[in-house]
Amino acid sequence: MKRTATILAARGVGLCFTLALGCTGAVTSSGGVGSGGGGGPPKNSGSGSGGAGPVDPGIIDQPGSGSAGGTPGGLGGGGTGPATSSCVPGDLPATTRLFRLTHAQYDNTVSTLTGLDLKPSADFPADQNQAGFDRGMDLEVGDALGKAYRAAAEAIAAQVVASPAALQKVVGCDASTGNACATAYVASFGRRLYRRPLTDAEKTAMMTLFSQGAALVDGAGSAFQKGVQITLEAFLQSPKFLYRTELGTQQTGGLVVLDAYERASRLSYFIQNGPPDDMLSAKADAGQLASADDVAAEARRLVATTPAHETVRDFHHQWLNMDIYANKLTKDPTAYPTVTPDLAPTLAGETEKFVDDVVFSLGKGFPSLMTAPFTYVNQTTAPIYGLTGSFGATLQRIDLDPSQRAGLLTQLGFLASNAYSNRSSPIHRGVFVQRRVLCGTIPDPPPNVPQLPPLGATQTTRQEVDMHTAPDACSGCHHAIINPVGFGFENYDAVGGYRTTENGFPIDATGTLAGTTEAAAGRGAFSNAIEESALIAASPEAAACYAKTWVRYAFGRPESAGDTCAIAVVGGNLASDDYKVTDLMVDLTRTRAFLYRAPGGN
């Protein structure tokens, strides 16, 4: 009890400090942004000084604008999208000022700072998904997670002092110098853990706790090691570590300017999903993150690092809902004996390798994600693709028949996870594309909708679905929005294998990209999934949806009226395959929403 009370005092504020803080968001609909941040023109639309409010840097809201170091006429990540002089963004939403680290960010931070390959969050209660991702800004610390944090802190601290390499990495000085090293350790490690310099009061509290280590920590070890162990426990339980704070109050033009440390943390946890590295920390210490250009320069550096690959993987893993694969791969064992839930990691790995190749190796963007005719296969999945030859257990890159395969939506993971156990499902595939690829709003089906009956001897799945969804209560969504999109994937069976007939009848994979401007103009028709994927790659709605989805991932909230101009420019840039996904990531760091926050919030 004495040890716990002493640690609580040293870490400054209990976890209950964070529980009173939170925020809410709103969902989006096709063709527009959500209403979570309010609508209408901004109250401030000038250059970001005095009474004029900051605008999205690089987006022309008014002649001569382009605040915070931005360049009018285009965002700074390398895109060539149109200038949006007519775009007037709405207000940014008031958001929380305390962003709890996600479990992955917690693990990454601990591993980075200690050098130990640890995954403490494996024992944490699962987080709620928000805005489609596990990075929501409403994450809190409940009783169960608070106890898990304490147990993890004690275990991590003990492992650090038991490992000479980890201890040296954490301490960073010669322990034989005693108090001088302890003082340096508290300041330097605290700076990395809190992502800002410690105050004098914080240093004093930790040094007091350090001196009590020998009395509070049982077992072998020197007084110095016990001092490190007890202070590590306190550091790792502090809200100043567990939360990424944005507590500044300085305003310009009605928005709060994030300080250098807050911007550095936003950058690193967005792009690397971990703490600021030494170079970024040095930039923050030197006050060199004051402009959009400063921030974008660091963003360009960070997207070229290894952790950025993991962030891109994580975004697409969650966007494409790969976590459901295991639950969707229970297939008819007679028809598909090689496809079982155990294949889920392989199918996810296939798509993740494809995405990494497109984004980093090829340096391409959204169109290639939708249309590139290659993938990664192994000895189990190659036959499903109709490939012959020698394949092993390891996934290997292979070019596919471009008349049969194009991009993400003709890969096995999407197709097999959106199908029944023994046949395809135009409904599931159509709903997925409408909701996740086009950001269309489709209401949930009414309760007690009967399952499709067994396929008749003279029927195709398309015919049965068309008939089954013909009643007035169904056709408004299905015949107008869902089915025309889902039918494009009828050349692929329940596990994604290519076929030209079903039940002895030719496959009809014609349809329209319903709900889009192209379809409304009579240009959205396609004959198969290859043509459909090409239409999606060129669709303004799909590009805007991809941009919106990245906004949700980056900011942990639904897009708001204040994101309108950024989404418009980024979405326009995505029409070019030379506008890389990493360019999009850089450009998001140049926006008002990234460099500032709205006043208020909890």
Backbone hydrogen bonds, N-H to C=O, Kabsch-Sander energy under -0.5 kcal/mol:
donor,donor_aa,acceptor,acceptor_aa,energy
5,A,1,M,-2.6
6,T,2,K,-2.4
7,I,3,R,-2.2
8,L,4,T,-2.6
9,A,5,A,-2.0
10,A,6,T,-2.1
11,R,7,I,-2.5
12,G,9,A,-0.7
13,V,11,R,-1.0
17,F,14,G,-1.8
18,T,15,L,-1.7
19,L,15,L,-0.6
19,L,16,C,-0.5
20,A,16,C,-0.6
21,L,18,T,-1.5
32,G,29,S,-1.5
35,S,27,V,-0.6
36,G,559,E,-0.5
38,G,35,S,-1.5
52,A,49,S,-2.1
59,I,56,D,-2.4
60,I,58,G,-0.5
61,D,59,I,-1.0
65,S,62,Q,-2.3
70,G,67,S,-1.9
73,G,58,G,-0.6
74,G,58,G,-1.3
74,G,71,T,-1.0
78,G,75,L,-0.6
87,C,84,T,-1.7
90,G,561,A,-2.2
99,F,244,R,-2.4
100,R,98,L,-0.8
100,R,139,L,-0.6
101,L,242,L,-3.0
106,Y,102,T,-2.5
107,D,103,H,-2.4
108,N,104,A,-2.8
109,T,105,Q,-2.3
110,V,106,Y,-2.5
111,S,107,D,-2.6
112,T,108,N,-2.4
113,L,109,T,-2.4
114,T,110,V,-1.9
115,G,111,S,-2.3
118,L,116,L,-1.6
122,A,119,K,-1.9
123,D,120,P,-1.9
124,F,121,S,-1.9
130,Q,133,F,-3.3
133,F,130,Q,-2.3
137,M,556,G,-2.5
139,L,136,G,-1.0
142,G,140,E,-0.6
146,G,142,G,-2.7
147,K,143,D,-2.1
148,A,144,A,-1.9
149,Y,145,L,-2.8
150,R,146,G,-1.9
151,A,147,K,-2.4
152,A,148,A,-2.6
153,A,149,Y,-2.7
154,E,150,R,-2.2
155,A,151,A,-2.2
156,I,152,A,-3.0
157,A,153,A,-2.4
158,A,154,E,-1.9
159,Q,155,A,-2.1
160,V,156,I,-2.3
161,V,157,A,-2.0
162,A,158,A,-1.2
163,S,159,Q,-0.7
163,S,160,V,-1.0
167,L,160,V,-0.6
167,L,163,S,-3.1
168,Q,164,P,-2.2
169,K,165,A,-2.1
170,V,166,A,-2.4
171,V,167,L,-2.8
172,G,168,Q,-2.6
175,A,173,C,-0.7
177,T,174,D,-2.1
178,G,175,A,-2.0
180,A,177,T,-1.4
182,A,178,G,-2.3
183,T,179,N,-2.7
184,A,180,A,-1.9
185,Y,181,C,-3.0
186,V,182,A,-2.5
187,A,183,T,-1.9
188,S,184,A,-2.9
189,F,185,Y,-2.8
190,G,185,Y,-0.7
190,G,186,V,-1.2
191,R,187,A,-1.6
192,R,188,S,-1.7
193,L,189,F,-2.6
194,Y,190,G,-3.0
195,R,191,R,-1.0
196,R,191,R,-0.8
203,K,199,T,-2.3
204,T,200,D,-2.5
205,A,201,A,-2.2
206,M,202,E,-2.1
207,M,203,K,-2.5
208,T,204,T,-2.2
209,L,205,A,-2.0
210,F,206,M,-2.7
211,S,207,M,-2.0
212,Q,208,T,-0.7
212,Q,209,L,-1.0
213,G,210,F,-1.5
215,A,212,Q,-0.7
216,L,212,Q,-1.8
217,V,213,G,-2.6
218,D,216,L,-0.5
226,K,222,S,-2.3
227,G,223,A,-1.9
228,V,224,F,-2.3
229,Q,225,Q,-2.6
230,I,226,K,-2.5
231,T,227,G,-1.9
232,L,228,V,-2.5
233,E,229,Q,-2.0
234,A,230,I,-1.6
235,F,231,T,-3.2
236,L,232,L,-2.7
237,Q,233,E,-0.7
237,Q,234,A,-0.9
238,S,234,A,-0.6
238,S,235,F,-1.1
241,F,238,S,-1.6
242,L,238,S,-2.5
243,Y,239,P,-2.1
244,R,99,F,-3.4
245,T,243,Y,-0.8
246,E,97,R,-2.8
252,T,255,L,-2.8
253,G,50,G,-1.3
255,L,252,T,-1.6
256,V,597,R,-3.0
257,V,250,Q,-2.6
258,L,256,V,-0.5
258,L,595,L,-1.6
263,R,259,D,-2.6
264,A,260,A,-2.2
265,S,261,Y,-2.1
266,R,262,E,-2.3
267,L,263,R,-2.6
268,S,264,A,-2.5
269,Y,265,S,-2.6
270,F,266,R,-1.7
271,I,267,L,-2.8
272,Q,268,S,-2.1
273,N,268,S,-0.8
274,G,268,S,-1.2
281,S,277,D,-2.7
282,A,278,D,-2.3
283,K,279,M,-1.9
284,A,280,L,-2.1
285,D,281,S,-2.6
286,A,282,A,-2.0
287,G,284,A,-1.4
288,Q,283,K,-3.0
292,A,68,A,-6.5
295,V,291,S,-2.2
296,A,292,A,-2.9
297,A,293,D,-2.3
298,E,294,D,-1.7
299,A,295,V,-2.3
300,R,296,A,-2.6
301,R,297,A,-1.5
302,L,298,E,-2.6
303,V,299,A,-2.4
304,A,301,R,-0.9
305,T,302,L,-1.9
308,A,305,T,-0.8
309,H,305,T,-0.7
309,H,306,T,-1.2
310,E,306,T,-1.0
311,T,307,P,-1.7
312,V,308,A,-2.4
313,R,309,H,-2.4
314,D,310,E,-2.8
315,F,311,T,-2.6
316,H,312,V,-2.0
317,H,313,R,-2.5
318,Q,314,D,-2.2
319,W,315,F,-2.9
320,L,316,H,-2.4
321,N,318,Q,-1.2
322,M,317,H,-2.6
324,I,321,N,-1.4
325,Y,322,M,-1.6
327,N,324,I,-0.7
328,K,324,I,-0.9
328,K,325,Y,-1.3
329,L,325,Y,-0.5
329,L,326,A,-0.7
331,K,329,L,-1.3
331,K,339,V,-0.7
332,D,421,S,-2.6
336,Y,332,D,-3.3
339,V,336,Y,-1.2
340,T,338,T,-0.8
343,L,340,T,-2.5
344,A,341,P,-1.7
347,L,343,L,-2.1
348,A,344,A,-2.5
349,G,345,P,-2.5
350,E,346,T,-2.2
351,T,347,L,-1.8
352,E,348,A,-2.5
353,K,349,G,-2.4
354,F,350,E,-2.1
355,V,351,T,-2.7
356,D,352,E,-2.3
357,D,353,K,-2.3
358,V,354,F,-2.5
359,V,355,V,-2.8
360,F,356,D,-2.6
361,S,356,D,-1.2
362,L,357,D,-3.0
364,K,358,V,-3.0
365,G,577,D,-0.7
369,L,365,G,-1.6
370,M,366,F,-1.6
371,T,367,P,-1.3
372,A,368,S,-2.6
374,F,372,A,-1.2
375,T,398,I,-2.2
377,V,396,Q,-2.4
379,Q,392,G,-2.5
382,A,378,N,-2.6
385,Y,381,T,-1.5
386,G,383,P,-1.4
387,L,382,A,-2.5
391,F,389,G,-0.6
396,Q,377,V,-2.5
398,I,375,T,-2.6
400,L,373,P,-2.8
404,Q,401,D,-2.3
405,R,401,D,-2.1
407,G,372,A,-2.3
408,L,369,L,-2.5
410,T,407,G,-1.4
411,Q,408,L,-1.4
415,L,411,Q,-1.9
416,A,412,L,-3.3
417,S,413,G,-1.7
418,N,414,F,-0.8
419,A,416,A,-0.6
420,Y,423,R,-2.0
425,S,418,N,-0.6
429,R,425,S,-2.3
430,G,426,P,-2.4
431,V,427,I,-2.7
432,F,428,H,-2.2
433,V,429,R,-2.1
434,Q,430,G,-2.5
435,R,431,V,-2.8
436,R,432,F,-2.9
437,V,432,F,-0.8
437,V,433,V,-1.2
438,L,433,V,-1.9
440,G,434,Q,-4.0
442,I,440,G,-0.7
449,V,446,P,-0.7
459,Q,456,G,-1.6
464,E,460,T,-2.2
465,V,461,T,-2.8
466,D,462,R,-2.5
467,M,463,Q,-2.1
468,H,464,E,-3.1
469,T,465,V,-1.9
470,A,467,M,-1.4
474,C,471,P,-2.0
475,S,471,P,-2.8
476,G,472,D,-0.9
477,C,474,C,-1.1
478,H,474,C,-2.6
479,H,475,S,-0.9
480,A,475,S,-1.2
481,I,477,C,-2.4
482,I,477,C,-2.3
483,N,478,H,-2.4
485,V,481,I,-0.5
485,V,482,I,-0.9
486,G,482,I,-2.5
487,F,483,N,-2.6
488,G,485,V,-1.0
489,F,486,G,-1.7
490,E,487,F,-1.7
492,Y,489,F,-1.6
493,D,497,G,-2.4
496,G,493,D,-1.2
498,Y,384,I,-0.6
499,R,491,N,-2.7
502,E,505,F,-2.7
505,F,502,E,-2.0
507,I,500,T,-2.8
509,A,507,I,-0.6
511,G,526,F,-2.0
512,T,484,P,-0.5
513,L,524,G,-2.1
514,A,512,T,-2.2
516,T,513,L,-1.1
520,A,516,T,-2.1
521,A,517,T,-1.7
522,G,519,A,-1.6
523,R,518,E,-3.3
524,G,518,E,-0.6
526,F,511,G,-2.4
529,A,488,G,-0.6
532,E,528,N,-2.3
533,S,529,A,-2.7
534,A,530,I,-1.7
535,L,531,E,-2.1
536,I,532,E,-2.5
537,A,533,S,-2.5
538,A,534,A,-1.3
539,S,535,L,-0.5
539,S,536,I,-1.1
543,A,539,S,-2.3
544,A,540,P,-2.6
545,C,541,E,-2.3
546,Y,542,A,-2.5
547,A,543,A,-2.2
548,K,544,A,-3.0
549,T,545,C,-2.8
550,W,546,Y,-1.8
551,V,547,A,-1.9
552,R,548,K,-2.4
553,Y,549,T,-2.1
554,A,550,W,-3.1
555,F,551,V,-2.5
556,G,552,R,-1.6
557,R,552,R,-0.5
562,G,91,D,-1.0
563,D,560,S,-1.8
564,T,561,A,-1.3
567,I,563,D,-2.6
568,A,564,T,-2.2
569,V,565,C,-2.5
570,V,566,A,-2.9
571,G,567,I,-2.8
572,G,568,A,-1.9
573,N,569,V,-2.4
574,L,570,V,-2.0
575,A,572,G,-1.1
576,S,573,N,-2.0
579,Y,576,S,-1.3
580,K,578,D,-1.2
581,V,364,K,-1.3
584,L,580,K,-1.7
585,M,581,V,-1.9
586,V,582,T,-2.1
587,D,583,D,-2.7
588,L,584,L,-2.0
589,T,585,M,-0.8
589,T,586,V,-1.1
590,R,587,D,-1.6
591,T,588,L,-0.9
594,F,591,T,-0.7
595,L,591,T,-2.2
596,Y,592,R,-2.4
597,R,256,V,-1.9
598,A,93,P,-0.6
602,N,22,G,-0.6
